[in-house]
Amino acid sequence: GSEVPLRMTDDIDPSYEPWQPSGEPSAVDRAIAATRKTVFPLLGLDPYDPRD
């Protein structure tokens, strides 16, 4: 009996900050870098390009 939302963002701008590794990488940074190096080439993307 409740209403279903029309948007997943609740009418808020879905902004984000792109991932940029800097300094000593944390465990999360290392996991992101490993994922990019493994998956991005399969999709034709450059894992080192900050635009992707």
Order of alpha helices (4+ residues) and beta strands (2+ residues): alpha
